[in-house]
């Protein structure tokens, strides 16, 4: 691959104002071309580009296109920076009025050096903070083809000075607008002179120049407006800001350098630690049909949670939890007891797998990540192995931290697909068998009705998720195993029977979905008696299809205790915990006593209102 750096622009106004400046601060910069002016940290702008381009030795050749007026400056720069002087192309112009234009300069280099290869082209007089890896750009180019690098405008920037891109779900650019009015587009993705072109696309440069000879058509923005209509071009988002030094004065140049330099603050001055808390959940209705294109209702509870914290650091560190990821023991008997009760798989693997999948996702979707390291740590009080979604809670909280740290937005990873991302982390990386229900409720929070019908999943790639009103919910209770090691193998052979077309299993999953739909209506109508009946029906159907052996004797004992005291009850998830609704307050007191006498843990459910939680997050961001 070839790299072409364009530095042929004439900065007449800036050069004149530097010369006329009376402060003496810029005396040494008189006559210096724009690309050799100080950028971030006082380093020459072109030096920053050369460092970014040359670090990985990714290119067969790198060429520099300049003008005749500043050629000598770049010749001296080349000899001082081990850049081959013969790779500098002089476009022959000496004034802004006689300039060729960026597209023509690019074409000149292609012709002059007889380039027949893939090409990356950048504007060498463009301010930026070098916190990304060029290799990420080239990897995405190899995956997608022609790409235009973009960044997200901040609130102070206007579309009138940028090329703006609109794209489809596959990141293909559907429309490129050169310096549009804000009313012309809702996009905040700005394109800069930073493109990668396939060898086969270069012939289109010739076609364009045949019909576009006016100077205002020879800027790259105008070319891209035309180019994206001729061939697929994909957007790639970089985690930085760019500022092309065009025809600006000294004051504007100073402002631009200060603004970009603010991104390069020392480590101690960057973001404070950020923590994300994700709550446990209880499945109220329809489970386990979420893994079988069914419908479910689930609720977040604030009784238990996982919290992940991220903070910037010199190296990337995943911090083991002192209880869940033990490395020191009091002796073999201590190790044996902990291993028997807790197993061998703590939360550290969840942090690591989420980080891997996050990087993988961003690379595949054209989201370049800043070159920053971090330390991740976690805390959790969600009981293990009782079906309250403890693993997915850690994954969701980790994803939230990574998105915040790297400024990856809801547009980059939409909320609708985040549950599938979390499920992929657990299923693909850690071989945890599960469905989407837990991940949906932990991303959306509150009380959510979920429709996973095959038609929806196939057409839009995710289900339909609807928040239900929680303000008038009845009182729920929760009981779970204090020692879940004998909770049983809950899913049994049902999945295999489903895959084999077993009519009984397929009919059962349809019935689970129907129960969830009816429960949605009952909740909306505040019909708690009907909801109670549906919860009992949900468990009875599950018992019928899975069998007592798969459900486990201790799980069944919890069901029997609840029903003995007149409470409706069902599994919260895959087993190990049950949720109930007791409309008789007196009966619940006696039931609670028996649960505790039999060695179970009992607590009152404290719901999490997803809408209130969302408002709190928005207030914290403000």
C-alpha positions as a printed Julia matrix, in Angstrom:
622×3 Matrix{Float64}:
   0.0     0.0     0.0
   1.13    3.56   -0.79
   0.68    6.63    1.4
   0.41   10.13   -0.07
   0.72   13.2     2.18
  -0.67   16.39    0.69
   1.04   19.62    1.83
   0.68   21.77   -1.31
  -1.76   24.29    0.16
  -0.75   27.97    0.33
  -1.36   29.56    3.74
  -1.16   33.15    2.54
  -3.19   34.81    5.31
  -1.54   32.91    8.17
   1.92   33.5     6.73
   1.24   37.22    6.38
  -0.08   37.61    9.93
   2.87   35.7    11.4
   5.19   38.07    9.56
   3.28   41.13   10.81
   3.05   39.93   14.43
   4.78   42.41   16.77
   5.04   40.15   19.85
   8.19   38.41   18.63
   6.77   35.0    19.61
   6.53   33.86   16.01
   9.67   35.37   14.53
  11.22   31.95   13.88
   8.1    30.82   12.04
   8.16   33.47    9.33
   7.89   31.82    5.92
   7.4    28.34    7.42
   4.71   26.3     5.59
   1.57   25.27    7.47
   2.49   21.61    7.89
   5.77   22.55    9.61
   4.14   24.86   12.17
   3.87   23.68   15.8
   0.94   21.41   16.56
   0.09   19.43   19.7
   2.83   19.73   22.32
   4.83   22.09   20.14
   5.68   19.27   17.73
   5.51   20.09   14.03
   2.21   18.95   12.5
   3.97   16.97    9.78
   6.21   15.29   12.37
   3.1    13.99   14.12
   1.75   12.59   10.84
   5.11   11.05    9.94
   5.3     9.37   13.35
   1.77    7.98   12.97
   2.41    6.77    9.41
   5.93    5.45    9.83
   5.64    3.68   13.21
   4.35    0.34   11.93
   6.15    0.34    8.55
   2.86   -0.47    6.84
   3.56    1.22    3.48
   5.7     0.25    0.51
   6.31    3.94   -0.19
   5.28    7.29    1.24
   5.11   10.37   -1.02
   4.82   14.06   -0.17
   3.16   16.53   -2.57
   4.09   20.18   -2.04
   4.27   23.41   -4.01
   7.24   25.17   -5.57
   7.11   28.02   -3.06
   7.76   25.77   -0.04
   9.62   22.91   -1.69
  12.96   23.73   -0.01
  11.42   23.65    3.45
  10.17   20.11    2.87
  13.45   19.04    1.34
  15.23   20.07    4.57
  12.54   18.38    6.64
  13.01   15.17    4.62
  16.79   14.98    5.16
  16.31   15.58    8.91
  13.64   12.87    9.23
  15.02   10.05    7.1
  12.39   10.7     4.43
  13.57   10.04    0.83
  13.91   13.38   -0.95
  13.1    11.72   -4.27
   9.62   10.99   -2.88
   8.75   14.71   -2.72
   6.64   15.88   -5.69
   6.64   19.56   -6.62
   3.35   20.74   -8.16
   4.99   23.89   -9.59
   2.66   26.47   -8.01
   3.76   29.47   -5.96
   0.52   31.22   -4.93
  -2.93   30.38   -3.63
  -4.43   31.77   -6.83
  -2.43   29.39   -9.04
  -2.96   26.25   -6.86
  -3.9    22.98   -8.53
  -6.37   21.81   -5.88
  -6.1    18.77   -3.6
  -7.63   16.29   -6.06
  -5.33   17.44   -8.87
  -2.29   17.23   -6.56
  -3.31   13.7    -5.62
  -3.69   12.81   -9.3
  -0.29   14.38  -10.07
   1.38   12.05   -7.59
  -0.43    8.99   -9.01
   0.75    9.9   -12.52
   4.24   11.08  -11.6
   5.11    7.97   -9.6
   3.07    5.58  -11.78
   1.22    4.28   -8.75
  -0.79    1.1    -9.27
  -1.54    0.06   -5.73
  -3.97    0.7    -2.87
  -3.48    4.24   -1.55
  -4.01    6.1     1.71
  -4.09    9.89    1.37
  -3.96   12.45    4.2
  -3.64   16.21    4.5
  -0.28   16.8     6.18
  -1.25   20.27    7.39
  -4.18   18.91    9.42
  -4.0    19.29   13.19
  -4.8    16.17   15.19
  -3.97   14.39   18.41
  -2.15   11.14   17.65
  -4.07    8.8    19.93
  -4.99    6.18   17.32
  -3.15    3.46   15.45
  -2.92    3.68   11.65
  -2.97   -0.14   11.62
  -6.63   -0.04   12.73
  -7.47    2.07    9.69
  -5.65   -0.25    7.3
  -7.2    -3.38    8.83
 -10.67   -1.92    8.32
  -9.77   -0.93    4.75
  -8.72   -4.52    3.99
 -12.05   -5.7     5.37
 -14.39   -3.18    3.69
 -12.68   -1.46    0.74
 -12.7     2.3     0.07
 -13.09    4.22    3.34
 -13.42    7.81    4.52
 -12.13    8.55    8.0
 -14.51   10.58   10.16
 -14.86   11.93   13.66
 -17.78   13.07   15.8
 -18.27   16.86   15.88
 -18.4    18.37   19.34
 -21.04   20.91   20.34
 -18.87   23.89   19.32
 -18.29   22.74   15.74
 -20.5    23.58   12.8
 -21.24   21.6     9.67
 -20.53   24.69    7.52
 -16.79   24.05    7.74
 -16.79   20.26    7.32
 -17.66   17.5     4.92
 -20.52   15.58    6.53
 -21.4    11.94    5.93
 -24.63    9.98    6.21
 -24.48    6.19    6.21
 -26.57    3.04    6.37
 -26.51    0.27    8.99
 -23.51   -1.34    7.28
 -21.5     1.92    7.58
 -21.68    2.49    3.82
 -21.81    6.22    3.07
 -25.11    7.0     1.39
 -24.57   10.74    1.1
 -21.56   13.04    1.41
 -22.27   16.74    1.87
 -19.49   19.29    1.56
 -19.96   22.05    4.16
 -23.78   21.81    4.36
 -26.1    24.06    6.33
 -27.09   22.44    9.67
 -30.65   22.16    8.36
 -29.5    19.92    5.5
 -28.41   16.96    7.65
 -28.81   15.5    11.11
 -25.4    13.84   10.89
 -22.6    14.88   13.24
 -19.98   12.71   11.55
 -17.39   14.9     9.85
 -15.1    13.65    7.12
 -11.55   14.92    6.79
  -8.84   14.55    4.13
  -7.98   11.06    5.27
  -9.07    8.38    2.81
  -8.12    4.89    1.69
  -8.71    3.92   -1.94
  -8.49    0.53   -3.61
  -6.24    0.21   -6.62
  -9.3    -0.51   -8.76
 -10.94    2.76   -7.66
  -8.11    5.04   -8.75
  -9.33    5.11  -12.36
 -12.34    7.09  -11.12
  -9.99   10.0   -10.35
  -9.32   10.31  -14.09
 -13.04   10.14  -14.86
 -13.79   12.87  -12.32
 -11.12   15.27  -13.6
 -12.41   14.99  -17.15
 -15.76   16.53  -16.18
 -14.8    18.61  -13.12
 -12.29   21.29  -14.03
 -13.42   24.24  -11.9
 -11.25   24.99   -8.86
 -14.14   24.65   -6.39
 -14.62   21.07   -7.67
 -11.01   20.11   -6.97
 -11.32   19.91   -3.19
 -11.66   16.4    -1.81
 -15.08   17.12   -0.32
 -16.59   17.76   -3.75
 -14.85   14.7    -5.15
 -16.29   12.53   -2.35
 -19.8    13.85   -3.03
 -19.43   12.38   -6.51
 -17.29    9.35   -5.6
 -19.72    7.8    -3.08
 -22.35    7.65   -5.81
 -20.02    5.68   -8.12
 -18.74    2.96   -5.78
 -19.24    1.75   -2.21
 -17.37    3.88    0.33
 -17.45    3.1     4.04
 -17.15    5.34    7.08
 -14.54    4.75    9.78
 -14.7     6.73   13.0
 -11.48    7.79   14.74
 -11.3     8.78   18.42
  -9.73   12.19   17.87
 -10.4    15.65   16.49
  -9.04   16.96   13.2
  -8.61   20.53   12.07
  -7.38   21.4     8.61
  -5.43   24.65    8.62
  -7.02   26.33    5.64
  -7.07   30.03    4.86
  -7.04   31.14    8.5
  -5.32   33.9    10.43
  -2.9    33.7    13.35
  -5.57   34.01   16.04
  -7.63   31.17   14.57
  -4.52   28.98   14.22
  -3.68   29.58   17.9
  -7.24   28.7    18.91
  -7.2    25.5    16.87
  -3.89   24.33   18.34
  -5.12   25.02   21.87
  -8.35   23.13   21.25
  -6.67   20.02   19.81
  -3.91   20.11   22.45
  -6.53   19.9    25.2
  -7.07   16.28   24.12
  -3.45   15.46   24.98
  -3.63   16.22   28.7
  -1.18   14.32   30.95
  -2.5    11.11   32.48
  -3.07   12.72   35.89
  -5.38   15.32   34.34
  -7.65   12.96   32.44
 -10.97   11.44   33.41
 -11.75   10.4    36.94
 -12.62    6.76   37.6
 -15.99    5.8    36.16
 -18.17    3.08   37.64
 -21.14    1.28   36.11
 -23.58   -0.74   38.19
 -25.72   -3.48   36.65
 -28.51   -5.11   38.64
 -29.62   -8.69   39.06
 -32.91   -9.69   37.49
 -35.87  -11.94   38.04
 -37.76  -13.58   35.19
 -41.43  -12.92   35.88
 -42.96  -14.73   32.93
 -42.22  -16.7    29.79
 -38.77  -18.04   30.62
 -37.11  -20.12   29.28
 -38.73  -19.33   25.9
 -36.26  -16.47   25.21
 -33.88  -19.09   23.85
 -36.6   -20.47   21.6
 -38.04  -17.39   19.81
 -40.59  -16.86   22.56
 -41.73  -13.96   24.74
 -40.77  -13.08   28.3
 -41.18  -10.44   31.02
 -38.27   -9.67   33.3
 -37.58   -7.16   36.09
 -34.42   -5.53   37.46
 -34.0    -5.72   41.23
 -31.77   -3.47   43.33
 -31.21   -6.13   46.01
 -28.14   -7.39   44.16
 -25.76   -5.87   41.65
 -22.37   -6.01   39.96
 -20.27   -2.86   39.68
 -17.27   -2.37   37.39
 -14.84    0.55   37.65
 -12.5     1.82   34.96
  -9.66    4.31   35.4
  -6.9     5.37   33.03
  -3.49    3.81   33.68
  -0.07    3.38   32.07
  -0.69   -0.3    31.35
  -3.87   -2.28   30.77
  -4.65   -4.06   34.03
  -7.5    -6.42   34.92
  -7.71   -6.56   38.7
  -8.6    -9.94   40.26
 -11.32   -9.82   42.88
  -9.98  -10.82   46.29
 -12.92  -13.19   46.9
 -14.03  -14.31   43.44
 -10.59  -14.7    41.84
  -8.49  -16.02   44.73
  -4.8   -16.75   44.23
  -3.85  -17.3    47.89
  -5.39  -19.82   50.29
  -5.06  -20.75   53.94
  -4.2   -24.3    52.95
  -5.39  -27.21   50.85
  -8.57  -27.59   52.87
  -9.38  -23.91   52.28
  -8.67  -24.28   48.56
 -10.85  -27.4    48.45
 -13.79  -25.72   50.19
 -13.64  -22.59   48.0
 -13.25  -24.62   44.8
 -16.17  -26.89   45.7
 -18.47  -24.0    46.5
 -17.36  -21.33   44.04
 -15.86  -23.38   41.22
 -12.83  -22.27   39.23
 -14.32  -19.47   37.18
 -14.44  -16.02   38.76
 -15.22  -12.65   37.24
 -11.8   -11.93   35.77
 -12.53  -14.05   32.69
 -15.68  -11.96   32.11
 -13.69   -8.72   32.1
 -11.12  -10.16   29.72
 -13.65  -11.68   27.34
 -15.65   -8.43   27.2
 -12.51   -6.41   26.41
 -11.6    -8.83   23.61
 -15.08   -8.78   22.11
 -15.29   -4.98   22.42
 -12.06   -4.51   20.47
 -13.21   -7.07   17.92
 -16.57   -5.35   17.44
 -15.03   -1.9    17.05
 -12.47   -3.16   14.52
 -15.21   -4.83   12.47
 -17.44   -1.72   12.53
 -14.9     0.95   11.7
 -14.56    2.4    15.21
 -10.89    3.13   15.89
 -10.07    3.18   19.59
  -7.82    5.72   21.25
  -4.36    4.57   22.32
  -5.14    4.66   26.03
  -4.76    2.04   28.7
  -6.91    1.43   31.72
  -7.42   -0.6    34.86
 -10.67   -2.54   35.34
 -11.89   -3.81   38.69
 -15.21   -5.21   39.82
 -17.38   -5.87   42.85
 -20.49   -8.02   42.98
 -22.95   -9.22   45.62
 -25.12  -11.27   43.24
 -25.32  -14.83   44.63
 -23.54  -17.24   42.32
 -25.14  -20.17   40.51
 -28.72  -19.3    41.47
 -29.98  -17.95   38.15
 -29.99  -14.21   38.96
 -27.78  -13.28   35.96
 -24.58  -12.55   37.86
 -22.23  -13.24   34.96
 -24.08  -11.1    32.43
 -24.28   -8.27   35.0
 -20.48   -8.07   35.07
 -20.3    -8.15   31.26
 -22.92   -5.39   30.86
 -21.2    -3.17   33.44
 -17.81   -3.76   31.76
 -19.23   -2.86   28.35
 -20.71    0.35   29.79
 -17.29    1.28   31.2
 -15.47    0.59   27.94
 -17.99    2.6    25.91
 -17.67    5.54   28.3
 -13.86    5.38   28.44
 -13.4     5.22   24.67
 -16.28    7.59   23.87
 -18.11    4.9    21.92
 -21.67    6.17   21.58
 -25.15    4.65   21.41
 -24.96    5.18   17.65
 -21.79    3.09   17.49
 -23.23    0.21   19.54
 -27.01    0.71   19.54
 -28.92   -0.29   22.65
 -31.01   -2.76   20.65
 -27.98   -4.89   19.75
 -26.09   -4.61   23.05
 -27.9    -7.63   24.57
 -26.7    -9.76   21.66
 -23.16   -8.42   22.16
 -23.28   -9.48   25.81
 -24.66  -12.9    24.91
 -21.9   -13.35   22.31
 -19.27  -12.59   24.96
 -20.63  -15.33   27.2
 -21.54  -17.86   24.54
 -18.72  -17.46   21.98
 -15.85  -16.63   24.31
 -16.76  -18.49   27.51
 -19.18  -21.18   26.25
 -21.91  -20.15   28.69
 -25.24  -21.38   27.36
 -27.98  -18.78   27.83
 -30.7   -16.76   26.13
 -31.23  -13.06   25.5
 -33.66  -12.3    28.33
 -31.06  -11.54   31.04
 -29.0    -9.35   28.75
 -32.02   -7.36   27.55
 -33.26   -6.51   31.04
 -29.78   -5.62   32.25
 -29.23   -3.26   29.31
 -32.72   -1.7    29.43
 -33.48   -2.04   33.19
 -36.9    -1.76   34.83
 -39.8    -4.05   33.91
 -39.57   -5.11   30.27
 -41.75   -7.2    27.97
 -39.63   -8.92   25.32
 -40.73  -10.44   22.04
 -38.08  -12.71   20.48
 -40.21  -14.1    17.65
 -38.25  -15.51   14.74
 -39.74  -13.01   12.28
 -38.44  -10.08   14.34
 -35.04  -11.64   14.98
 -34.55  -12.41   11.29
 -35.74   -9.05    9.91
 -34.27   -6.59   12.41
 -31.62   -8.65   14.2
 -33.17   -8.17   17.63
 -36.49   -8.47   19.42
 -39.02   -5.83   20.41
 -38.54   -4.58   23.96
 -41.26   -2.58   25.77
 -41.02   -0.99   29.23
 -44.05   -1.66   31.42
 -45.39    0.6    34.17
 -43.93   -0.34   37.56
 -45.65    2.23   39.77
 -48.47   -0.05   40.96
 -46.74   -3.45   41.04
 -47.69   -5.8    43.86
 -45.15   -7.01   46.41
 -42.82   -9.79   45.17
 -40.49  -11.93   47.26
 -37.35  -13.87   46.42
 -35.84  -17.04   47.88
 -32.65  -18.79   46.81
 -30.3   -21.62   47.72
 -27.61  -20.77   50.25
 -25.46  -23.58   48.81
 -26.32  -23.9    45.1
 -23.91  -26.72   44.29
 -26.83  -29.19   43.94
 -29.09  -26.97   41.85
 -29.31  -29.52   39.05
 -28.84  -29.39   35.29
 -31.73  -27.18   34.42
 -31.87  -27.13   30.62
 -31.63  -30.91   30.32
 -32.05  -32.14   26.72
 -34.76  -29.63   25.8
 -32.55  -27.72   23.37
 -31.67  -30.89   21.5
 -35.34  -31.85   21.37
 -36.19  -28.38   20.03
 -33.53  -28.66   17.34
 -34.89  -32.07   16.44
 -38.37  -30.67   15.89
 -39.97  -32.26   18.97
 -43.63  -31.17   18.86
 -44.06  -31.21   22.64
 -41.16  -28.78   23.14
 -42.24  -26.5    20.3
 -45.79  -26.37   21.65
 -44.5   -25.65   25.16
 -42.43  -22.71   23.97
 -45.49  -21.28   22.22
 -47.41  -21.64   25.48
 -44.64  -19.86   27.44
 -44.84  -16.99   24.94
 -48.63  -16.85   25.29
 -48.28  -16.7    29.09
 -45.93  -13.71   28.76
 -48.32  -11.9    26.42
 -51.23  -12.49   28.81
 -49.1   -11.34   31.75
 -48.3    -8.1    29.91
 -52.03   -7.42   29.61
 -52.59   -8.31   33.29
 -49.85   -5.89   34.41
 -51.23   -3.11   32.21
 -54.7    -3.71   33.7
 -53.32   -4.18   37.25
 -55.02   -7.58   37.37
 -52.79   -9.21   40.0
 -54.97  -12.25   40.49
 -54.58  -13.2    36.84
 -50.83  -12.47   37.0
 -50.55  -14.83   39.97
 -52.33  -17.63   38.09
 -50.06  -17.12   35.08
 -46.92  -17.36   37.25
 -48.09  -20.7    38.63
 -48.92  -21.91   35.11
 -45.45  -20.89   33.95
 -43.77  -23.13   36.52
 -46.14  -26.05   35.96
 -45.42  -25.98   32.24
 -41.7   -25.83   32.89
 -41.88  -28.8    35.26
 -43.81  -30.79   32.69
 -41.36  -30.17   29.86
 -38.1   -30.44   31.83
 -38.93  -33.02   34.47
 -38.17  -33.1    38.2
 -34.71  -34.6    37.79
 -33.51  -31.7    35.71
 -35.08  -29.09   38.01
 -33.36  -30.4    41.14
 -34.77  -31.46   44.5
 -33.84  -28.3    46.41
 -35.4   -26.1    43.75
 -38.6   -28.11   43.95
 -38.56  -27.84   47.74
 -38.71  -24.04   47.45
 -41.72  -24.33   45.15
 -43.48  -26.66   47.58
 -42.87  -24.39   50.59
 -44.33  -21.39   48.76
 -47.41  -23.23   47.53
 -47.99  -24.73   50.95
 -48.43  -21.2    52.27
 -50.7   -20.07   49.47
 -48.14  -18.1    47.45
 -47.7   -18.3    43.7
 -44.12  -19.07   42.71
 -41.87  -19.76   39.73
 -38.19  -19.95   38.86
 -36.37  -16.62   38.49
 -34.13  -18.04   35.82
 -32.46  -21.38   35.2
 -32.78  -22.55   38.8
 -31.4   -21.87   42.25
 -33.82  -19.02   43.0
 -37.58  -18.55   42.93
 -39.77  -15.47   42.8
 -43.22  -15.35   44.27
 -46.28  -13.19   44.72
 -48.13  -13.55   48.0
 -51.43  -11.68   48.07
 -51.94  -12.86   51.67
 -49.59  -10.9    53.95
 -50.15  -13.2    56.94
 -49.25  -16.26   54.88
 -46.01  -14.67   53.75
 -44.77  -14.24   57.34
 -45.13  -17.97   58.03
 -43.69  -18.83   54.63
 -40.62  -16.67   55.27
 -40.01  -18.47   58.57
 -40.15  -21.89   56.93
 -37.8   -20.87   54.11
 -35.22  -19.74   56.65
 -35.7   -22.8    58.86
 -35.0   -25.02   55.84
 -31.74  -23.17   55.09
 -32.89  -20.97   52.21
 -32.23  -17.25   51.91
 -35.37  -15.1    51.76
 -35.75  -11.4    50.94
 -38.31   -8.89   49.74
 -37.83   -7.77   46.14
 -36.86   -4.12   45.59
 -37.5    -3.31   41.9
 -35.37   -0.99   39.79
 -37.38    1.47   37.73
 -35.6     1.69   34.38
 -36.98    5.16   33.59
 -35.79    6.61   36.93
 -32.39    4.99   36.47
 -32.07    6.53   33.01
 -32.84   10.01   34.39
 -30.16    9.58   37.07
 -27.56    8.65   34.44
 -28.45   11.67   32.32
 -28.13   13.95   35.38
 -24.7    12.48   36.21
 -23.48   13.12   32.65
 -24.62   16.73   32.85
